[in-house]
C-alpha cells in the first residue's frame, strides 16, 4: 500500500533571479517561490478560498513582496 503524501502548499524556491528591490533601490538577487494562501480567513468559505501567490524575497535586505497570480 502506498503511503499518503500531503500536498505541499509551497513550491521549492529559486535563488537565481534578479529583480528590482524598492527597499534597496536597485536590482538584487531574490528568492522566489509560489505559495498557496488562504484568503478571507475566518469567513465561512475560507477553506475554499485558496489562491496561488508569487512571493519574492530580496536576498540583500530581506524585503518580501507577494502578488496574487490570478492578478498577474
Protein Blocks (a to p, Z undefined) as FASTA:
>chain_A
ZZdddddfbdcddfkbccddfknopacddddddddddehehiaklmmmccdddddddfkl
opacdddfklZZ
